[in-house]
Amino acid sequence: MALPSYTLTIDGREVSFDIEAEAFAMAASEFDARGEKLEISIAMGDCVYIGPLQMRHWWKMKREGVYYRDIPY
């Protein structure tokens, strides 16, 4: 069985990952470098499962240290 593929879309540019946590790490780096107005989403296969608004919310919580620690990213 093949592992799922994750696609991080940053302002229309797509980057593929085999590991979800790596996609989140790149998203955080992009937000840190370019600010919260980025349009970032994460898809698994053909389905977007975390859209831009959720990604901004996640990044703000992560930056402020107010996110759920049991989530691995």
mmCIF file of the N, C-alpha and C atoms, coordinates in Angstrom:
data_MODEL
# 
_entry.id   MODEL 
# 
loop_
_atom_site.group_PDB 
_atom_site.id 
_atom_site.type_symbol 
_atom_site.label_atom_id 
_atom_site.label_alt_id 
_atom_site.label_comp_id 
_atom_site.label_asym_id 
_atom_site.label_entity_id 
_atom_site.label_seq_id 
_atom_site.pdbx_PDB_ins_code 
_atom_site.Cartn_x 
_atom_site.Cartn_y 
_atom_site.Cartn_z 
_atom_site.occupancy 
_atom_site.B_iso_or_equiv 
_atom_site.pdbx_formal_charge 
_atom_site.auth_seq_id 
_atom_site.auth_comp_id 
_atom_site.auth_asym_id 
_atom_site.auth_atom_id 
_atom_site.pdbx_PDB_model_num 
ATOM 1   N N  . MET A 1 1  ? 0.842  -1.175 0.000  1.00 0.00 ? 1  MET A N  1 
ATOM 2   C CA . MET A 1 1  ? 0.000  0.000  0.000  1.00 0.00 ? 1  MET A CA 1 
ATOM 3   C C  . MET A 1 1  ? 0.891  1.243  0.000  1.00 0.00 ? 1  MET A C  1 
ATOM 4   N N  . ALA A 1 2  ? 0.592  2.185  -0.851 1.00 0.00 ? 2  ALA A N  1 
ATOM 5   C CA . ALA A 1 2  ? 1.373  3.413  -0.956 1.00 0.00 ? 2  ALA A CA 1 
ATOM 6   C C  . ALA A 1 2  ? 0.982  4.380  0.161  1.00 0.00 ? 2  ALA A C  1 
ATOM 7   N N  . LEU A 1 3  ? 1.955  5.125  0.627  1.00 0.00 ? 3  LEU A N  1 
ATOM 8   C CA . LEU A 1 3  ? 1.697  6.152  1.628  1.00 0.00 ? 3  LEU A CA 1 
ATOM 9   C C  . LEU A 1 3  ? 0.950  7.316  0.990  1.00 0.00 ? 3  LEU A C  1 
ATOM 10  N N  . PRO A 1 4  ? 0.137  8.033  1.760  1.00 0.00 ? 4  PRO A N  1 
ATOM 11  C CA . PRO A 1 4  ? -0.556 9.183  1.188  1.00 0.00 ? 4  PRO A CA 1 
ATOM 12  C C  . PRO A 1 4  ? 0.445  10.280 0.818  1.00 0.00 ? 4  PRO A C  1 
ATOM 13  N N  . SER A 1 5  ? 0.081  11.043 -0.164 1.00 0.00 ? 5  SER A N  1 
ATOM 14  C CA . SER A 1 5  ? 0.898  12.166 -0.595 1.00 0.00 ? 5  SER A CA 1 
ATOM 15  C C  . SER A 1 5  ? 0.206  13.447 -0.146 1.00 0.00 ? 5  SER A C  1 
ATOM 16  N N  . TYR A 1 6  ? 0.984  14.393 0.350  1.00 0.00 ? 6  TYR A N  1 
ATOM 17  C CA . TYR A 1 6  ? 0.450  15.661 0.824  1.00 0.00 ? 6  TYR A CA 1 
ATOM 18  C C  . TYR A 1 6  ? 0.912  16.761 -0.109 1.00 0.00 ? 6  TYR A C  1 
ATOM 19  N N  . THR A 1 7  ? 0.010  17.661 -0.442 1.00 0.00 ? 7  THR A N  1 
ATOM 20  C CA . THR A 1 7  ? 0.355  18.789 -1.301 1.00 0.00 ? 7  THR A CA 1 
ATOM 21  C C  . THR A 1 7  ? 0.113  20.070 -0.535 1.00 0.00 ? 7  THR A C  1 
ATOM 22  N N  . LEU A 1 8  ? 1.172  20.842 -0.381 1.00 0.00 ? 8  LEU A N  1 
ATOM 23  C CA . LEU A 1 8  ? 1.100  22.149 0.254  1.00 0.00 ? 8  LEU A CA 1 
ATOM 24  C C  . LEU A 1 8  ? 0.999  23.166 -0.872 1.00 0.00 ? 8  LEU A C  1 
ATOM 25  N N  . THR A 1 9  ? -0.050 23.967 -0.858 1.00 0.00 ? 9  THR A N  1 
ATOM 26  C CA . THR A 1 9  ? -0.237 25.001 -1.871 1.00 0.00 ? 9  THR A CA 1 
ATOM 27  C C  . THR A 1 9  ? -0.012 26.351 -1.209 1.00 0.00 ? 9  THR A C  1 
ATOM 28  N N  . ILE A 1 10 ? 0.972  27.095 -1.724 1.00 0.00 ? 10 ILE A N  1 
ATOM 29  C CA . ILE A 1 10 ? 1.339  28.396 -1.179 1.00 0.00 ? 10 ILE A CA 1 
ATOM 30  C C  . ILE A 1 10 ? 1.153  29.422 -2.274 1.00 0.00 ? 10 ILE A C  1 
ATOM 31  N N  . ASP A 1 11 ? 0.124  30.252 -2.149 1.00 0.00 ? 11 ASP A N  1 
ATOM 32  C CA . ASP A 1 11 ? -0.188 31.266 -3.161 1.00 0.00 ? 11 ASP A CA 1 
ATOM 33  C C  . ASP A 1 11 ? -0.146 30.692 -4.574 1.00 0.00 ? 11 ASP A C  1 
ATOM 34  N N  . GLY A 1 12 ? -0.739 29.527 -4.754 1.00 0.00 ? 12 GLY A N  1 
ATOM 35  C CA . GLY A 1 12 ? -0.831 28.905 -6.068 1.00 0.00 ? 12 GLY A CA 1 
ATOM 36  C C  . GLY A 1 12 ? 0.313  27.975 -6.440 1.00 0.00 ? 12 GLY A C  1 
ATOM 37  N N  . ARG A 1 13 ? 1.412  28.021 -5.713 1.00 0.00 ? 13 ARG A N  1 
ATOM 38  C CA . ARG A 1 13 ? 2.552  27.135 -5.975 1.00 0.00 ? 13 ARG A CA 1 
ATOM 39  C C  . ARG A 1 13 ? 2.376  25.868 -5.159 1.00 0.00 ? 13 ARG A C  1 
ATOM 40  N N  . GLU A 1 14 ? 2.571  24.714 -5.794 1.00 0.00 ? 14 GLU A N  1 
ATOM 41  C CA . GLU A 1 14 ? 2.372  23.438 -5.111 1.00 0.00 ? 14 GLU A CA 1 
ATOM 42  C C  . GLU A 1 14 ? 3.697  22.745 -4.822 1.00 0.00 ? 14 GLU A C  1 
ATOM 43  N N  . VAL A 1 15 ? 3.794  22.187 -3.613 1.00 0.00 ? 15 VAL A N  1 
ATOM 44  C CA . VAL A 1 15 ? 4.963  21.422 -3.192 1.00 0.00 ? 15 VAL A CA 1 
ATOM 45  C C  . VAL A 1 15 ? 4.444  20.119 -2.593 1.00 0.00 ? 15 VAL A C  1 
ATOM 46  N N  . SER A 1 16 ? 4.977  18.992 -3.026 1.00 0.00 ? 16 SER A N  1 
ATOM 47  C CA . SER A 1 16 ? 4.522  17.683 -2.550 1.00 0.00 ? 16 SER A CA 1 
ATOM 48  C C  . SER A 1 16 ? 5.418  17.154 -1.436 1.00 0.00 ? 16 SER A C  1 
ATOM 49  N N  . PHE A 1 17 ? 4.803  16.436 -0.510 1.00 0.00 ? 17 PHE A N  1 
ATOM 50  C CA . PHE A 1 17 ? 5.503  15.840 0.624  1.00 0.00 ? 17 PHE A CA 1 
ATOM 51  C C  . PHE A 1 17 ? 4.980  14.434 0.848  1.00 0.00 ? 17 PHE A C  1 
ATOM 52  N N  . ASP A 1 18 ? 5.832  13.570 1.364  1.00 0.00 ? 18 ASP A N  1 
ATOM 53  C CA . ASP A 1 18 ? 5.412  12.238 1.782  1.00 0.00 ? 18 ASP A CA 1 
ATOM 54  C C  . ASP A 1 18 ? 5.004  12.237 3.247  1.00 0.00 ? 18 ASP A C  1 
ATOM 55  N N  . ILE A 1 19 ? 5.502  13.219 4.004  1.00 0.00 ? 19 ILE A N  1 
ATOM 56  C CA . ILE A 1 19 ? 5.258  13.279 5.447  1.00 0.00 ? 19 ILE A CA 1 
ATOM 57  C C  . ILE A 1 19 ? 4.510  14.573 5.772  1.00 0.00 ? 19 ILE A C  1 
ATOM 58  N N  . GLU A 1 20 ? 3.367  14.421 6.408  1.00 0.00 ? 20 GLU A N  1 
ATOM 59  C CA . GLU A 1 20 ? 2.515  15.563 6.722  1.00 0.00 ? 20 GLU A CA 1 
ATOM 60  C C  . GLU A 1 20 ? 3.235  16.618 7.565  1.00 0.00 ? 20 GLU A C  1 
ATOM 61  N N  . ALA A 1 21 ? 4.001  16.188 8.552  1.00 0.00 ? 21 ALA A N  1 
ATOM 62  C CA . ALA A 1 21 ? 4.694  17.132 9.425  1.00 0.00 ? 21 ALA A CA 1 
ATOM 63  C C  . ALA A 1 21 ? 5.664  18.013 8.644  1.00 0.00 ? 21 ALA A C  1 
ATOM 64  N N  . GLU A 1 22 ? 6.255  17.497 7.581  1.00 0.00 ? 22 GLU A N  1 
ATOM 65  C CA . GLU A 1 22 ? 7.155  18.306 6.755  1.00 0.00 ? 22 GLU A CA 1 
ATOM 66  C C  . GLU A 1 22 ? 6.381  19.400 6.024  1.00 0.00 ? 22 GLU A C  1 
ATOM 67  N N  . ALA A 1 23 ? 5.176  19.105 5.602  1.00 0.00 ? 23 ALA A N  1 
ATOM 68  C CA . ALA A 1 23 ? 4.336  20.118 4.953  1.00 0.00 ? 23 ALA A CA 1 
ATOM 69  C C  . ALA A 1 23 ? 4.003  21.234 5.945  1.00 0.00 ? 23 ALA A C  1 
ATOM 70  N N  . PHE A 1 24 ? 3.679  20.862 7.181  1.00 0.00 ? 24 PHE A N  1 
ATOM 71  C CA . PHE A 1 24 ? 3.386  21.867 8.192  1.00 0.00 ? 24 PHE A CA 1 
ATOM 72  C C  . PHE A 1 24 ? 4.627  22.686 8.544  1.00 0.00 ? 24 PHE A C  1 
ATOM 73  N N  . ALA A 1 25 ? 5.791  22.054 8.575  1.00 0.00 ? 25 ALA A N  1 
ATOM 74  C CA . ALA A 1 25 ? 7.027  22.784 8.867  1.00 0.00 ? 25 ALA A CA 1 
ATOM 75  C C  . ALA A 1 25 ? 7.297  23.825 7.784  1.00 0.00 ? 25 ALA A C  1 
ATOM 76  N N  . MET A 1 26 ? 7.095  23.465 6.528  1.00 0.00 ? 26 MET A N  1 
ATOM 77  C CA . MET A 1 26 ? 7.306  24.428 5.446  1.00 0.00 ? 26 MET A CA 1 
ATOM 78  C C  . MET A 1 26 ? 6.264  25.543 5.515  1.00 0.00 ? 26 MET A C  1 
ATOM 79  N N  . ALA A 1 27 ? 5.028  25.197 5.833  1.00 0.00 ? 27 ALA A N  1 
ATOM 80  C CA . ALA A 1 27 ? 3.976  26.213 5.967  1.00 0.00 ? 27 ALA A CA 1 
ATOM 81  C C  . ALA A 1 27 ? 4.359  27.223 7.044  1.00 0.00 ? 27 ALA A C  1 
ATOM 82  N N  . ALA A 1 28 ? 4.829  26.731 8.185  1.00 0.00 ? 28 ALA A N  1 
ATOM 83  C CA . ALA A 1 28 ? 5.228  27.632 9.267  1.00 0.00 ? 28 ALA A CA 1 
ATOM 84  C C  . ALA A 1 28 ? 6.369  28.535 8.828  1.00 0.00 ? 28 ALA A C  1 
ATOM 85  N N  . SER A 1 29 ? 7.342  27.986 8.112  1.00 0.00 ? 29 SER A N  1 
ATOM 86  C CA . SER A 1 29 ? 8.473  28.788 7.627  1.00 0.00 ? 29 SER A CA 1 
ATOM 87  C C  . SER A 1 29 ? 8.006  29.876 6.666  1.00 0.00 ? 29 SER A C  1 
ATOM 88  N N  . GLU A 1 30 ? 7.087  29.518 5.775  1.00 0.00 ? 30 GLU A N  1 
ATOM 89  C CA . GLU A 1 30 ? 6.562  30.498 4.819  1.00 0.00 ? 30 GLU A CA 1 
ATOM 90  C C  . GLU A 1 30 ? 5.798  31.605 5.527  1.00 0.00 ? 30 GLU A C  1 
ATOM 91  N N  . PHE A 1 31 ? 4.960  31.242 6.495  1.00 0.00 ? 31 PHE A N  1 
ATOM 92  C CA . PHE A 1 31 ? 4.239  32.248 7.270  1.00 0.00 ? 31 PHE A CA 1 
ATOM 93  C C  . PHE A 1 31 ? 5.221  33.150 8.018  1.00 0.00 ? 31 PHE A C  1 
ATOM 94  N N  . ASP A 1 32 ? 6.236  32.554 8.652  1.00 0.00 ? 32 ASP A N  1 
ATOM 95  C CA . ASP A 1 32 ? 7.213  33.337 9.403  1.00 0.00 ? 32 ASP A CA 1 
ATOM 96  C C  . ASP A 1 32 ? 7.946  34.332 8.494  1.00 0.00 ? 32 ASP A C  1 
ATOM 97  N N  . ALA A 1 33 ? 8.269  33.905 7.292  1.00 0.00 ? 33 ALA A N  1 
ATOM 98  C CA . ALA A 1 33 ? 9.040  34.741 6.371  1.00 0.00 ? 33 ALA A CA 1 
ATOM 99  C C  . ALA A 1 33 ? 8.187  35.786 5.655  1.00 0.00 ? 33 ALA A C  1 
ATOM 100 N N  . ARG A 1 34 ? 6.935  35.415 5.331  1.00 0.00 ? 34 ARG A N  1 
ATOM 101 C CA . ARG A 1 34 ? 6.151  36.279 4.450  1.00 0.00 ? 34 ARG A CA 1 
ATOM 102 C C  . ARG A 1 34 ? 4.871  36.842 5.058  1.00 0.00 ? 34 ARG A C  1 
ATOM 103 N N  . GLY A 1 35 ? 4.545  36.445 6.265  1.00 0.00 ? 35 GLY A N  1 
ATOM 104 C CA . GLY A 1 35 ? 3.378  37.013 6.935  1.00 0.00 ? 35 GLY A CA 1 
ATOM 105 C C  . GLY A 1 35 ? 2.108  36.216 6.754  1.00 0.00 ? 35 GLY A C  1 
ATOM 106 N N  . GLU A 1 36 ? 1.089  36.642 7.500  1.00 0.00 ? 36 GLU A N  1 
ATOM 107 C CA . GLU A 1 36 ? -0.144 35.876 7.585  1.00 0.00 ? 36 GLU A CA 1 
ATOM 108 C C  . GLU A 1 36 ? -1.103 36.062 6.417  1.00 0.00 ? 36 GLU A C  1 
ATOM 109 N N  . LYS A 1 37 ? -0.775 36.895 5.459  1.00 0.00 ? 37 LYS A N  1 
ATOM 110 C CA . LYS A 1 37 ? -1.679 37.091 4.327  1.00 0.00 ? 37 LYS A CA 1 
ATOM 111 C C  . LYS A 1 37 ? -1.516 36.023 3.253  1.00 0.00 ? 37 LYS A C  1 
ATOM 112 N N  . LEU A 1 38 ? -0.603 35.089 3.466  1.00 0.00 ? 38 LEU A N  1 
ATOM 113 C CA . LEU A 1 38 ? -0.413 34.004 2.500  1.00 0.00 ? 38 LEU A CA 1 
ATOM 114 C C  . LEU A 1 38 ? -1.662 33.143 2.394  1.00 0.00 ? 38 LEU A C  1 
ATOM 115 N N  . GLU A 1 39 ? -1.876 32.597 1.231  1.00 0.00 ? 39 GLU A N  1 
ATOM 116 C CA . GLU A 1 39 ? -2.943 31.621 1.016  1.00 0.00 ? 39 GLU A CA 1 
ATOM 117 C C  . GLU A 1 39 ? -2.270 30.248 1.000  1.00 0.00 ? 39 GLU A C  1 
ATOM 118 N N  . ILE A 1 40 ? -2.358 29.548 2.113  1.00 0.00 ? 40 ILE A N  1 
ATOM 119 C CA . ILE A 1 40 ? -1.726 28.237 2.233  1.00 0.00 ? 40 ILE A CA 1 
ATOM 120 C C  . ILE A 1 40 ? -2.802 27.212 2.568  1.00 0.00 ? 40 ILE A C  1 
ATOM 121 N N  . SER A 1 41 ? -2.748 26.085 1.884  1.00 0.00 ? 41 SER A N  1 
ATOM 122 C CA . SER A 1 41 ? -3.651 24.982 2.199  1.00 0.00 ? 41 SER A CA 1 
ATOM 123 C C  . SER A 1 41 ? -2.896 23.666 2.060  1.00 0.00 ? 41 SER A C  1 
ATOM 124 N N  . ILE A 1 42 ? -3.434 22.631 2.669  1.00 0.00 ? 42 ILE A N  1 
ATOM 125 C CA . ILE A 1 42 ? -2.828 21.304 2.583  1.00 0.00 ? 42 ILE A CA 1 
ATOM 126 C C  . ILE A 1 42 ? -3.884 20.330 2.084  1.00 0.00 ? 42 ILE A C  1 
ATOM 127 N N  . ALA A 1 43 ? -3.485 19.549 1.099  1.00 0.00 ? 43 ALA A N  1 
ATOM 128 C CA . ALA A 1 43 ? -4.374 18.527 0.533  1.00 0.00 ? 43 ALA A CA 1 
ATOM 129 C C  . ALA A 1 43 ? -3.729 17.164 0.710  1.00 0.00 ? 43 ALA A C  1 
ATOM 130 N N  . MET A 1 44 ? -4.569 16.159 0.854  1.00 0.00 ? 44 MET A N  1 
ATOM 131 C CA . MET A 1 44 ? -4.106 14.778 0.853  1.00 0.00 ? 44 MET A CA 1 
ATOM 132 C C  . MET A 1 44 ? -4.786 14.130 -0.343 1.00 0.00 ? 44 MET A C  1 
ATOM 133 N N  . GLY A 1 45 ? -3.985 13.701 -1.297 1.00 0.00 ? 45 GLY A N  1 
ATOM 134 C CA . GLY A 1 45 ? -4.548 13.213 -2.549 1.00 0.00 ? 45 GLY A CA 1 
ATOM 135 C C  . GLY A 1 45 ? -5.189 14.383 -3.281 1.00 0.00 ? 45 GLY A C  1 
ATOM 136 N N  . ASP A 1 46 ? -6.437 14.244 -3.658 1.00 0.00 ? 46 ASP A N  1 
ATOM 137 C CA . ASP A 1 46 ? -7.146 15.301 -4.385 1.00 0.00 ? 46 ASP A CA 1 
ATOM 138 C C  . ASP A 1 46 ? -8.049 16.145 -3.487 1.00 0.00 ? 46 ASP A C  1 
ATOM 139 N N  . CYS A 1 47 ? -7.995 15.931 -2.196 1.00 0.00 ? 47 CYS A N  1 
ATOM 140 C CA . CYS A 1 47 ? -8.923 16.591 -1.287 1.00 0.00 ? 47 CYS A CA 1 
ATOM 141 C C  . CYS A 1 47 ? -8.201 17.573 -0.357 1.00 0.00 ? 47 CYS A C  1 
ATOM 142 N N  . VAL A 1 48 ? -8.573 18.860 -0.425 1.00 0.00 ? 48 VAL A N  1 
ATOM 143 C CA . VAL A 1 48 ? -8.030 19.849 0.509  1.00 0.00 ? 48 VAL A CA 1 
ATOM 144 C C  . VAL A 1 48 ? -8.677 19.583 1.863  1.00 0.00 ? 48 VAL A C  1 
ATOM 145 N N  . TYR A 1 49 ? -7.852 19.360 2.874  1.00 0.00 ? 49 TYR A N  1 
ATOM 146 C CA . TYR A 1 49 ? -8.436 19.105 4.189  1.00 0.00 ? 49 TYR A CA 1 
ATOM 147 C C  . TYR A 1 49 ? -8.100 20.174 5.212  1.00 0.00 ? 49 TYR A C  1 
ATOM 148 N N  . ILE A 1 50 ? -7.190 21.082 4.891  1.00 0.00 ? 50 ILE A N  1 
ATOM 149 C CA . ILE A 1 50 ? -6.953 22.233 5.753  1.00 0.00 ? 50 ILE A CA 1 
ATOM 150 C C  . ILE A 1 50 ? -6.810 23.437 4.834  1.00 0.00 ? 50 ILE A C  1 
ATOM 151 N N  . GLY A 1 51 ? -7.799 24.305 4.880  1.00 0.00 ? 51 GLY A N  1 
ATOM 152 C CA . GLY A 1 51 ? -7.835 25.463 3.996  1.00 0.00 ? 51 GLY A CA 1 
ATOM 153 C C  . GLY A 1 51 ? -7.062 26.647 4.548  1.00 0.00 ? 51 GLY A C  1 
ATOM 154 N N  . PRO A 1 52 ? -7.004 27.744 3.786  1.00 0.00 ? 52 PRO A N  1 
ATOM 155 C CA . PRO A 1 52 ? -6.225 28.919 4.168  1.00 0.00 ? 52 PRO A CA 1 
ATOM 156 C C  . PRO A 1 52 ? -6.607 29.531 5.521  1.00 0.00 ? 52 PRO A C  1 
ATOM 157 N N  . LEU A 1 53 ? -7.891 29.643 5.813  1.00 0.00 ? 53 LEU A N  1 
ATOM 158 C CA . LEU A 1 53 ? -8.284 30.232 7.100  1.00 0.00 ? 53 LEU A CA 1 
ATOM 159 C C  . LEU A 1 53 ? -7.838 29.363 8.270  1.00 0.00 ? 53 LEU A C  1 
ATOM 160 N N  . GLN A 1 54 ? -7.993 28.052 8.124  1.00 0.00 ? 54 GLN A N  1 
ATOM 161 C CA . GLN A 1 54 ? -7.559 27.134 9.179  1.00 0.00 ? 54 GLN A CA 1 
ATOM 162 C C  . GLN A 1 54 ? -6.036 27.181 9.339  1.00 0.00 ? 54 GLN A C  1 
ATOM 163 N N  . MET A 1 55 ? -5.322 27.275 8.220  1.00 0.00 ? 55 MET A N  1 
ATOM 164 C CA . MET A 1 55 ? -3.857 27.325 8.296  1.00 0.00 ? 55 MET A CA 1 
ATOM 165 C C  . MET A 1 55 ? -3.400 28.591 9.002  1.00 0.00 ? 55 MET A C  1 
ATOM 166 N N  . ARG A 1 56 ? -4.026 29.724 8.713  1.00 0.00 ? 56 ARG A N  1 
ATOM 167 C CA . ARG A 1 56 ? -3.668 30.975 9.413  1.00 0.00 ? 56 ARG A CA 1 
ATOM 168 C C  . ARG A 1 56 ? -3.925 30.847 10.908 1.00 0.00 ? 56 ARG A C  1 
ATOM 169 N N  . HIS A 1 57 ? -5.069 30.271 11.254 1.00 0.00 ? 57 HIS A N  1 
ATOM 170 C CA . HIS A 1 57 ? -5.413 30.078 12.666 1.00 0.00 ? 57 HIS A CA 1 
ATOM 171 C C  . HIS A 1 57 ? -4.383 29.162 13.336 1.00 0.00 ? 57 HIS A C  1 
ATOM 172 N N  . TRP A 1 58 ? -4.026 28.056 12.666 1.00 0.00 ? 58 TRP A N  1 
ATOM 173 C CA . TRP A 1 58 ? -3.026 27.132 13.211 1.00 0.00 ? 58 TRP A CA 1 
ATOM 174 C C  . TRP A 1 58 ? -1.699 27.853 13.440 1.00 0.00 ? 58 TRP A C  1 
ATOM 175 N N  . TRP A 1 59 ? -1.247 28.641 12.445 1.00 0.00 ? 59 TRP A N  1 
ATOM 176 C CA . TRP A 1 59 ? 0.037  29.325 12.552 1.00 0.00 ? 59 TRP A CA 1 
ATOM 177 C C  . TRP A 1 59 ? 0.037  30.328 13.703 1.00 0.00 ? 59 TRP A C  1 
ATOM 178 N N  . LYS A 1 60 ? -1.051 31.085 13.845 1.00 0.00 ? 60 LYS A N  1 
ATOM 179 C CA . LYS A 1 60 ? -1.128 32.051 14.947 1.00 0.00 ? 60 LYS A CA 1 
ATOM 180 C C  . LYS A 1 60 ? -1.078 31.334 16.294 1.00 0.00 ? 60 LYS A C  1 
ATOM 181 N N  . MET A 1 61 ? -1.815 30.227 16.417 1.00 0.00 ? 61 MET A N  1 
ATOM 182 C CA . MET A 1 61 ? -1.791 29.478 17.676 1.00 0.00 ? 61 MET A CA 1 
ATOM 183 C C  . MET A 1 61 ? -0.402 28.912 17.933 1.00 0.00 ? 61 MET A C  1 
ATOM 184 N N  . LYS A 1 62 ? 0.248  28.380 16.905 1.00 0.00 ? 62 LYS A N  1 
ATOM 185 C CA . LYS A 1 62 ? 1.588  27.811 17.058 1.00 0.00 ? 62 LYS A CA 1 
ATOM 186 C C  . LYS A 1 62 ? 2.577  28.897 17.464 1.00 0.00 ? 62 LYS A C  1 
ATOM 187 N N  . ARG A 1 63 ? 2.494  30.032 16.800 1.00 0.00 ? 63 ARG A N  1 
ATOM 188 C CA . ARG A 1 63 ? 3.408  31.149 17.084 1.00 0.00 ? 63 ARG A CA 1 
ATOM 189 C C  . ARG A 1 63 ? 3.243  31.636 18.525 1.00 0.00 ? 63 ARG A C  1 
ATOM 190 N N  . GLU A 1 64 ? 2.021  31.650 19.004 1.00 0.00 ? 64 GLU A N  1 
ATOM 191 C CA . GLU A 1 64 ? 1.751  32.129 20.359 1.00 0.00 ? 64 GLU A CA 1 
ATOM 192 C C  . GLU A 1 64 ? 1.888  31.033 21.413 1.00 0.00 ? 64 GLU A C  1 
ATOM 193 N N  . GLY A 1 65 ? 2.113  29.780 20.976 1.00 0.00 ? 65 GLY A N  1 
ATOM 194 C CA . GLY A 1 65 ? 2.274  28.674 21.908 1.00 0.00 ? 65 GLY A CA 1 
ATOM 195 C C  . GLY A 1 65 ? 0.971  28.232 22.546 1.00 0.00 ? 65 GLY A C  1 
ATOM 196 N N  . VAL A 1 66 ? -0.146 28.465 21.865 1.00 0.00 ? 66 VAL A N  1 
ATOM 197 C CA . VAL A 1 66 ? -1.454 28.158 22.423 1.00 0.00 ? 66 VAL A CA 1 
ATOM 198 C C  . VAL A 1 66 ? -2.144 27.088 21.576 1.00 0.00 ? 66 VAL A C  1 
ATOM 199 N N  . TYR A 1 67 ? -1.400 26.142 21.086 1.00 0.00 ? 67 TYR A N  1 
ATOM 200 C CA . TYR A 1 67 ? -1.993 25.092 20.281 1.00 0.00 ? 67 TYR A CA 1 
ATOM 201 C C  . TYR A 1 67 ? -1.971 23.781 21.050 1.00 0.00 ? 67 TYR A C  1 
ATOM 202 N N  . TYR A 1 68 ? -2.715 22.831 20.576 1.00 0.00 ? 68 TYR A N  1 
ATOM 203 C CA . TYR A 1 68 ? -2.795 21.546 21.257 1.00 0.00 ? 68 TYR A CA 1 
ATOM 204 C C  . TYR A 1 68 ? -1.492 20.770 21.089 1.00 0.00 ? 68 TYR A C  1 
ATOM 205 N N  . ARG A 1 69 ? -0.831 20.483 22.168 1.00 0.00 ? 69 ARG A N  1 
ATOM 206 C CA . ARG A 1 69 ? 0.480  19.824 22.141 1.00 0.00 ? 69 ARG A CA 1 
ATOM 207 C C  . ARG A 1 69 ? 0.410  18.389 21.644 1.00 0.00 ? 69 ARG A C  1 
ATOM 208 N N  . ASP A 1 70 ? -0.743 17.746 21.682 1.00 0.00 ? 70 ASP A N  1 
ATOM 209 C CA . ASP A 1 70 ? -0.827 16.366 21.248 1.00 0.00 ? 70 ASP A CA 1 
ATOM 210 C C  . ASP A 1 70 ? -0.890 16.224 19.728 1.00 0.00 ? 70 ASP A C  1 
ATOM 211 N N  . ILE A 1 71 ? -1.049 17.333 19.006 1.00 0.00 ? 71 ILE A N  1 
ATOM 212 C CA . ILE A 1 71 ? -1.008 17.299 17.556 1.00 0.00 ? 71 ILE A CA 1 
ATOM 213 C C  . ILE A 1 71 ? 0.467  17.320 17.151 1.00 0.00 ? 71 ILE A C  1 
ATOM 214 N N  . PRO A 1 72 ? 0.920  16.394 16.326 1.00 0.00 ? 72 PRO A N  1 
ATOM 215 C CA . PRO A 1 72 ? 2.367  16.233 16.092 1.00 0.00 ? 72 PRO A CA 1 
ATOM 216 C C  . PRO A 1 72 ? 3.025  17.309 15.253 1.00 0.00 ? 72 PRO A C  1 
ATOM 217 N N  . TYR A 1 73 ? 2.319  18.290 14.780 1.00 0.00 ? 73 TYR A N  1 
ATOM 218 C CA . TYR A 1 73 ? 2.961  19.305 13.950 1.00 0.00 ? 73 TYR A CA 1 
ATOM 219 C C  . TYR A 1 73 ? 2.932  20.617 14.624 1.00 0.00 ? 73 TYR A C  1 
# 
